Amino acid sequence: MRDRVTITVGTLVAIIVLAGAFWVYTMVFDAQTPANEPVEPVWGKEVCAFCQMHVTEHGFAVQAHLPHGETVFFDDPGCYFQWESSTPAINAVWFHHLSENRWLKPTEVGFSKVAESPMGFGLAAVHLAEPGVLSFAAAQALLGKKSETKRTP
């Protein structure tokens, strides 16, 4: 009878070990799977991947999802446009709306000129349907002209 208890306990331990290994595998696999939806940054703690300033102002934030599951954040759309030109692969990018608590895809984003933005690029993301906005391509072209003066090491 004692052998039966030992086998049962041994089987239970094996099941727990296998379940733990499966959980670890799932966590690692999920961390490497690119997100299909935007994720909320830790406001005030995330650092801009371009200029290294903290991402604090919701209305100017941008996030890019990279192929290996990493998400990088930006404190100004201009920082994103500067950074993207030197990045070979981006799975998805999301722009935080200037005045609404939502994220916009490149197919639905437009850019409004603003007097001030965190890094002085002067654009903020709004919905493309709003009157008088710049398209994604137009914003890229406009901010590309500033890249000579705004690039930081």
C-alpha positions as CSV (number, residue, x, y, z in Angstrom):
1,M,0.0,0.0,0.0
2,R,2.9,2.4,0.7
3,D,4.1,1.9,-2.9
4,R,0.7,3.0,-4.2
5,V,0.8,6.3,-2.2
6,T,4.4,7.0,-3.4
7,I,3.4,6.4,-7.1
8,T,0.3,8.7,-6.6
9,V,2.4,11.4,-5.1
10,G,5.1,10.9,-7.8
11,T,2.4,11.2,-10.5
12,L,1.0,14.3,-8.8
13,V,4.5,15.9,-8.7
14,A,5.1,15.0,-12.4
15,I,1.8,16.6,-13.3
16,I,2.6,19.8,-11.4
17,V,6.1,19.9,-13.0
18,L,4.6,19.4,-16.5
19,A,1.9,22.0,-15.9
20,G,4.5,24.5,-14.7
21,A,6.7,23.8,-17.7
22,F,3.7,24.4,-20.0
23,W,2.9,27.6,-18.2
24,V,6.5,28.9,-18.6
25,Y,6.5,27.8,-22.3
26,T,3.2,29.7,-22.8
27,M,4.5,32.8,-21.1
28,V,7.7,32.8,-23.3
29,F,5.7,32.1,-26.5
30,D,3.1,34.8,-25.8
31,A,5.9,37.3,-25.1
32,Q,7.3,36.7,-28.5
33,T,4.0,36.9,-30.4
34,P,3.3,40.3,-31.8
35,A,0.3,42.0,-30.3
36,N,-2.7,42.6,-32.7
37,E,-4.1,45.4,-30.6
38,P,-2.5,48.4,-28.9
39,V,-1.3,48.0,-25.3
40,E,-1.4,50.7,-22.7
41,P,2.0,52.0,-21.7
42,V,2.9,52.6,-18.1
43,W,2.4,56.4,-18.4
44,G,5.4,58.3,-17.1
45,K,7.6,55.2,-16.9
46,E,7.9,54.2,-20.5
47,V,10.8,55.8,-22.3
48,C,10.6,57.1,-25.9
49,A,12.6,54.7,-28.2
50,F,13.9,57.7,-30.1
51,C,14.6,60.6,-27.8
52,Q,14.7,58.7,-24.4
53,M,12.2,61.1,-22.8
54,H,9.4,59.6,-20.7
55,V,6.0,59.1,-22.4
56,T,3.6,61.2,-20.3
57,E,1.3,63.0,-22.6
58,H,-1.4,60.6,-23.8
59,G,-2.4,62.8,-26.8
60,F,1.0,62.5,-28.5
61,A,1.9,58.9,-27.7
62,V,2.8,56.3,-30.3
63,Q,3.6,52.6,-30.0
64,A,5.2,50.2,-32.5
65,H,5.0,46.4,-32.3
66,L,8.1,44.6,-33.5
67,P,8.2,41.1,-35.0
68,H,9.6,39.4,-31.9
69,G,6.9,40.7,-29.6
70,E,8.6,43.8,-28.3
71,T,6.5,47.0,-28.1
72,V,8.3,50.3,-28.2
73,F,6.8,53.7,-27.3
74,F,7.3,57.3,-28.4
75,D,6.4,60.6,-26.8
76,D,5.8,62.4,-30.0
77,P,4.7,61.3,-33.5
78,G,7.8,63.0,-34.9
79,C,10.0,60.8,-32.8
80,Y,8.2,57.8,-34.3
81,F,8.7,59.0,-37.9
82,Q,12.4,59.7,-37.2
83,W,12.8,56.2,-35.7
84,E,10.9,54.3,-38.3
85,S,13.1,55.3,-41.2
86,S,16.0,53.2,-39.6
87,T,13.9,50.2,-38.5
88,P,13.6,47.3,-40.9
89,A,10.5,45.6,-39.6
90,I,7.4,46.9,-37.8
91,N,4.4,44.6,-37.4
92,A,2.0,47.3,-36.3
93,V,1.9,50.9,-35.2
94,W,-0.7,52.8,-33.2
95,F,-1.1,56.6,-32.6
96,H,-2.9,57.8,-29.5
97,H,-5.7,60.3,-30.4
98,L,-5.0,63.9,-29.3
99,S,-8.2,64.4,-27.3
100,E,-9.9,61.0,-27.0
101,N,-8.8,57.9,-25.1
102,R,-8.2,55.6,-28.0
103,W,-5.5,54.4,-30.4
104,L,-5.6,54.9,-34.2
105,K,-4.1,52.6,-36.9
106,P,-2.2,54.2,-39.8
107,T,-5.2,53.6,-42.1
108,E,-7.4,55.8,-39.9
109,V,-5.0,58.4,-38.5
110,G,-4.6,61.9,-39.7
111,F,-2.4,64.6,-38.2
112,S,-3.4,68.0,-37.0
113,K,-0.8,70.8,-36.7
114,V,-0.5,72.0,-33.1
115,A,1.4,74.8,-31.5
116,E,3.3,72.5,-29.1
117,S,4.1,68.9,-28.9
118,P,6.5,67.1,-26.5
119,M,9.5,67.2,-28.8
120,G,8.4,70.2,-30.9
121,F,7.5,68.4,-34.1
122,G,4.1,70.1,-34.0
123,L,1.8,67.3,-35.0
124,A,-0.8,65.3,-33.1
125,A,-2.8,62.3,-34.2
126,V,-6.6,62.7,-34.8
127,H,-9.0,60.7,-37.0
128,L,-8.4,61.0,-40.7
129,A,-12.1,62.0,-41.3
130,E,-11.6,65.3,-39.3
131,P,-11.4,68.3,-41.6
132,G,-8.0,69.8,-42.5
133,V,-5.8,67.0,-41.4
134,L,-2.6,65.7,-43.0
135,S,-2.6,62.1,-44.1
136,F,-0.1,59.6,-42.7
137,A,2.1,59.9,-45.9
138,A,2.0,63.8,-45.7
139,A,3.0,63.8,-42.1
140,Q,5.8,61.3,-42.9
141,A,7.1,63.6,-45.7
142,L,6.8,66.8,-43.5
143,L,8.6,65.3,-40.6
144,G,11.2,63.7,-42.9
145,K,12.3,67.3,-43.8
146,K,13.0,68.0,-40.2
147,S,15.0,64.9,-39.6
148,E,18.3,66.7,-40.3
149,T,17.7,69.0,-37.3
150,K,15.8,66.8,-34.9
151,R,17.8,63.6,-35.0
152,T,19.5,62.7,-31.7
153,P,22.2,60.1,-31.0
